[in-house]
């Protein structure tokens, strides 16, 4: 019979897969509307909500690791737990304001894709995906708070793999949505880092 720690890890991986599966679906309203019609916009809203719920479940999986670690993988980030927490707090202080600013400047589009939405201003003038830049580190921050080196490594690998996939599908859809305007925006604005040199008009 499978043990609780291993069951938690397996469930964490399954939840993570479906979390990002539904999120990737949610950033493709135009592409999906070509196949499913107008209802695709509402579907994407539901997919975004499902992804958000699954993110909460992932957090619970992380927290359960405190009581149910896999002995062979119970590695500490640092022998002094406070050190790991401080590292997590520092990362949170750096990235959380970017996440909040991205949500604020995107407005309702953060959760509800809409055909009437225009290209965003604010922080989006400097980077194209501030919400990803601000949110993704939290998958590493929570394991740091728990002081689990295994989960930190696991989360970093997940972020490295998933982030480019999400950006690829989202930008593919945004090009369909905004056309040449978005292509020009891509040339002038970095995806996750501001461009030091912007092309001349």
TORKOL-4160 file (C-alpha; in steps of 0.2 Angstrom, whole numbers, padded with zeros to 4 digits, m for minus):
201
<pt num="1" X="0000" Y="0000" Z="0000"/>
<pt num="2" X="0007" Y="0017" Z="m0005"/>
<pt num="3" X="0012" Y="0028" Z="0010"/>
<pt num="4" X="0004" Y="0045" Z="0014"/>
<pt num="5" X="0020" Y="0055" Z="0010"/>
<pt num="6" X="0022" Y="0046" Z="m0007"/>
<pt num="7" X="0003" Y="0049" Z="m0010"/>
<pt num="8" X="0005" Y="0067" Z="m0007"/>
<pt num="9" X="0020" Y="0069" Z="m0019"/>
<pt num="10" X="0010" Y="0059" Z="m0033"/>
<pt num="11" X="m0005" Y="0070" Z="m0030"/>
<pt num="12" X="0006" Y="0086" Z="m0030"/>
<pt num="13" X="0012" Y="0081" Z="m0047"/>
<pt num="14" X="m0005" Y="0077" Z="m0054"/>
<pt num="15" X="m0012" Y="0093" Z="m0047"/>
<pt num="16" X="0002" Y="0103" Z="m0054"/>
<pt num="17" X="m0001" Y="0095" Z="m0071"/>
<pt num="18" X="m0019" Y="0099" Z="m0072"/>
<pt num="19" X="m0016" Y="0117" Z="m0064"/>
<pt num="20" X="m0005" Y="0122" Z="m0079"/>
<pt num="21" X="m0016" Y="0112" Z="m0092"/>
<pt num="22" X="m0031" Y="0122" Z="m0087"/>
<pt num="23" X="m0021" Y="0138" Z="m0086"/>
<pt num="24" X="m0014" Y="0136" Z="m0103"/>
<pt num="25" X="m0031" Y="0133" Z="m0110"/>
<pt num="26" X="m0037" Y="0149" Z="m0102"/>
<pt num="27" X="m0025" Y="0160" Z="m0111"/>
<pt num="28" X="m0031" Y="0154" Z="m0128"/>
<pt num="29" X="m0048" Y="0162" Z="m0130"/>
<pt num="30" X="m0046" Y="0167" Z="m0148"/>
<pt num="31" X="m0038" Y="0151" Z="m0154"/>
<pt num="32" X="m0052" Y="0141" Z="m0145"/>
<pt num="33" X="m0065" Y="0152" Z="m0152"/>
<pt num="34" X="m0060" Y="0147" Z="m0169"/>
<pt num="35" X="m0065" Y="0129" Z="m0165"/>
<pt num="36" X="m0079" Y="0132" Z="m0152"/>
<pt num="37" X="m0086" Y="0149" Z="m0156"/>
<pt num="38" X="m0091" Y="0162" Z="m0144"/>
<pt num="39" X="m0093" Y="0151" Z="m0129"/>
<pt num="40" X="m0074" Y="0149" Z="m0129"/>
<pt num="41" X="m0072" Y="0165" Z="m0120"/>
<pt num="42" X="m0083" Y="0159" Z="m0105"/>
<pt num="43" X="m0074" Y="0142" Z="m0105"/>
<pt num="44" X="m0057" Y="0151" Z="m0103"/>
<pt num="45" X="m0064" Y="0161" Z="m0088"/>
<pt num="46" X="m0069" Y="0144" Z="m0080"/>
<pt num="47" X="m0052" Y="0136" Z="m0085"/>
<pt num="48" X="m0044" Y="0151" Z="m0076"/>
<pt num="49" X="m0054" Y="0149" Z="m0060"/>
<pt num="50" X="m0051" Y="0130" Z="m0060"/>
<pt num="51" X="m0032" Y="0133" Z="m0062"/>
<pt num="52" X="m0033" Y="0145" Z="m0047"/>
<pt num="53" X="m0042" Y="0132" Z="m0036"/>
<pt num="54" X="m0029" Y="0120" Z="m0041"/>
<pt num="55" X="m0015" Y="0132" Z="m0036"/>
<pt num="56" X="m0023" Y="0132" Z="m0018"/>
<pt num="57" X="m0023" Y="0113" Z="m0018"/>
<pt num="58" X="m0004" Y="0113" Z="m0023"/>
<pt num="59" X="m0001" Y="0125" Z="m0008"/>
<pt num="60" X="m0010" Y="0112" Z="0003"/>
<pt num="61" X="0001" Y="0098" Z="m0004"/>
<pt num="62" X="0017" Y="0109" Z="0000"/>
<pt num="63" X="0011" Y="0112" Z="0018"/>
<pt num="64" X="0007" Y="0093" Z="0021"/>
<pt num="65" X="0025" Y="0090" Z="0017"/>
<pt num="66" X="0029" Y="0097" Z="0034"/>
<pt num="67" X="0020" Y="0082" Z="0043"/>
<pt num="68" X="0022" Y="0069" Z="0029"/>
<pt num="69" X="0039" Y="0071" Z="0021"/>
<pt num="70" X="0047" Y="0057" Z="0011"/>
<pt num="71" X="0061" Y="0052" Z="0023"/>
<pt num="72" X="0073" Y="0049" Z="0008"/>
<pt num="73" X="0069" Y="0066" Z="0001"/>
<pt num="74" X="0068" Y="0076" Z="0018"/>
<pt num="75" X="0083" Y="0087" Z="0014"/>
<pt num="76" X="0084" Y="0104" Z="0022"/>
<pt num="77" X="0088" Y="0120" Z="0013"/>
<pt num="78" X="0098" Y="0125" Z="0029"/>
<pt num="79" X="0100" Y="0117" Z="0046"/>
<pt num="80" X="0093" Y="0133" Z="0053"/>
<pt num="81" X="0075" Y="0134" Z="0048"/>
<pt num="82" X="0075" Y="0153" Z="0050"/>
<pt num="83" X="0088" Y="0155" Z="0037"/>
<pt num="84" X="0077" Y="0147" Z="0024"/>
<pt num="85" X="0062" Y="0158" Z="0029"/>
<pt num="86" X="0072" Y="0174" Z="0027"/>
<pt num="87" X="0078" Y="0168" Z="0010"/>
<pt num="88" X="0059" Y="0166" Z="0005"/>
<pt num="89" X="0054" Y="0183" Z="0013"/>
<pt num="90" X="0068" Y="0192" Z="0003"/>
<pt num="91" X="0062" Y="0183" Z="m0014"/>
<pt num="92" X="0044" Y="0188" Z="m0009"/>
<pt num="93" X="0048" Y="0206" Z="m0006"/>
<pt num="94" X="0057" Y="0207" Z="m0023"/>
<pt num="95" X="0044" Y="0198" Z="m0034"/>
<pt num="96" X="0027" Y="0201" Z="m0025"/>
<pt num="97" X="0025" Y="0219" Z="m0029"/>
<pt num="98" X="0028" Y="0215" Z="m0048"/>
<pt num="99" X="0014" Y="0202" Z="m0047"/>
<pt num="100" X="0002" Y="0214" Z="m0038"/>
<pt num="101" X="0006" Y="0228" Z="m0051"/>
<pt num="102" X="0003" Y="0216" Z="m0065"/>
<pt num="103" X="m0014" Y="0211" Z="m0058"/>
<pt num="104" X="m0019" Y="0230" Z="m0055"/>
<pt num="105" X="m0014" Y="0235" Z="m0073"/>
<pt num="106" X="m0022" Y="0220" Z="m0081"/>
<pt num="107" X="m0038" Y="0223" Z="m0072"/>
<pt num="108" X="m0053" Y="0211" Z="m0074"/>
<pt num="109" X="m0043" Y="0202" Z="m0088"/>
<pt num="110" X="m0033" Y="0194" Z="m0075"/>
<pt num="111" X="m0047" Y="0182" Z="m0072"/>
<pt num="112" X="m0059" Y="0186" Z="m0086"/>
<pt num="113" X="m0053" Y="0186" Z="m0104"/>
<pt num="114" X="m0063" Y="0199" Z="m0114"/>
<pt num="115" X="m0063" Y="0203" Z="m0133"/>
<pt num="116" X="m0065" Y="0222" Z="m0129"/>
<pt num="117" X="m0049" Y="0222" Z="m0119"/>
<pt num="118" X="m0035" Y="0233" Z="m0126"/>
<pt num="119" X="m0016" Y="0231" Z="m0123"/>
<pt num="120" X="m0012" Y="0235" Z="m0106"/>
<pt num="121" X="m0002" Y="0250" Z="m0099"/>
<pt num="122" X="0007" Y="0253" Z="m0083"/>
<pt num="123" X="0020" Y="0239" Z="m0080"/>
<pt num="124" X="0016" Y="0231" Z="m0096"/>
<pt num="125" X="0025" Y="0245" Z="m0105"/>
<pt num="126" X="0041" Y="0237" Z="m0098"/>
<pt num="127" X="0038" Y="0218" Z="m0097"/>
<pt num="128" X="0025" Y="0208" Z="m0106"/>
<pt num="129" X="0022" Y="0195" Z="m0092"/>
<pt num="130" X="0024" Y="0204" Z="m0075"/>
<pt num="131" X="0011" Y="0192" Z="m0067"/>
<pt num="132" X="0021" Y="0177" Z="m0072"/>
<pt num="133" X="0037" Y="0186" Z="m0066"/>
<pt num="134" X="0029" Y="0189" Z="m0049"/>
<pt num="135" X="0019" Y="0174" Z="m0047"/>
<pt num="136" X="0030" Y="0160" Z="m0052"/>
<pt num="137" X="0043" Y="0163" Z="m0038"/>
<pt num="138" X="0029" Y="0159" Z="m0025"/>
<pt num="139" X="0031" Y="0140" Z="m0030"/>
<pt num="140" X="0048" Y="0141" Z="m0024"/>
<pt num="141" X="0045" Y="0153" Z="m0009"/>
<pt num="142" X="0033" Y="0141" Z="m0001"/>
<pt num="143" X="0045" Y="0127" Z="0000"/>
<pt num="144" X="0058" Y="0139" Z="0007"/>
<pt num="145" X="0046" Y="0143" Z="0021"/>
<pt num="146" X="0044" Y="0124" Z="0024"/>
<pt num="147" X="0063" Y="0122" Z="0023"/>
<pt num="148" X="0062" Y="0108" Z="0010"/>
<pt num="149" X="0077" Y="0108" Z="m0002"/>
<pt num="150" X="0068" Y="0094" Z="m0012"/>
<pt num="151" X="0052" Y="0104" Z="m0015"/>
<pt num="152" X="0063" Y="0120" Z="m0019"/>
<pt num="153" X="0072" Y="0110" Z="m0033"/>
<pt num="154" X="0056" Y="0102" Z="m0039"/>
<pt num="155" X="0048" Y="0119" Z="m0040"/>
<pt num="156" X="0062" Y="0127" Z="m0049"/>
<pt num="157" X="0062" Y="0113" Z="m0062"/>
<pt num="158" X="0043" Y="0115" Z="m0064"/>
<pt num="159" X="0045" Y="0134" Z="m0066"/>
<pt num="160" X="0059" Y="0133" Z="m0079"/>
<pt num="161" X="0048" Y="0120" Z="m0089"/>
<pt num="162" X="0031" Y="0128" Z="m0088"/>
<pt num="163" X="0034" Y="0146" Z="m0089"/>
<pt num="164" X="0040" Y="0146" Z="m0108"/>
<pt num="165" X="0026" Y="0135" Z="m0112"/>
<pt num="166" X="0013" Y="0146" Z="m0105"/>
<pt num="167" X="0021" Y="0162" Z="m0113"/>
<pt num="168" X="0022" Y="0153" Z="m0130"/>
<pt num="169" X="0003" Y="0149" Z="m0130"/>
<pt num="170" X="m0002" Y="0165" Z="m0123"/>
<pt num="171" X="0008" Y="0176" Z="m0135"/>
<pt num="172" X="0002" Y="0165" Z="m0150"/>
<pt num="173" X="m0016" Y="0169" Z="m0145"/>
<pt num="174" X="m0012" Y="0188" Z="m0142"/>
<pt num="175" X="m0005" Y="0189" Z="m0159"/>
<pt num="176" X="m0021" Y="0182" Z="m0166"/>
<pt num="177" X="m0031" Y="0194" Z="m0155"/>
<pt num="178" X="m0021" Y="0211" Z="m0158"/>
<pt num="179" X="m0011" Y="0207" Z="m0174"/>
<pt num="180" X="0003" Y="0218" Z="m0179"/>
<pt num="181" X="0000" Y="0229" Z="m0164"/>
<pt num="182" X="0006" Y="0215" Z="m0153"/>
<pt num="183" X="0021" Y="0210" Z="m0164"/>
<pt num="184" X="0027" Y="0228" Z="m0163"/>
<pt num="185" X="0024" Y="0227" Z="m0144"/>
<pt num="186" X="0035" Y="0211" Z="m0143"/>
<pt num="187" X="0049" Y="0220" Z="m0153"/>
<pt num="188" X="0049" Y="0235" Z="m0140"/>
<pt num="189" X="0046" Y="0225" Z="m0124"/>
<pt num="190" X="0054" Y="0211" Z="m0115"/>
<pt num="191" X="0045" Y="0195" Z="m0110"/>
<pt num="192" X="0051" Y="0194" Z="m0092"/>
<pt num="193" X="0065" Y="0207" Z="m0092"/>
<pt num="194" X="0064" Y="0225" Z="m0098"/>
<pt num="195" X="0074" Y="0228" Z="m0114"/>
<pt num="196" X="0089" Y="0239" Z="m0112"/>
<pt num="197" X="0089" Y="0244" Z="m0130"/>
<pt num="198" X="0072" Y="0247" Z="m0139"/>
<pt num="199" X="0071" Y="0246" Z="m0158"/>
<pt num="200" X="0069" Y="0263" Z="m0166"/>
<pt num="201" X="0052" Y="0267" Z="m0174"/>
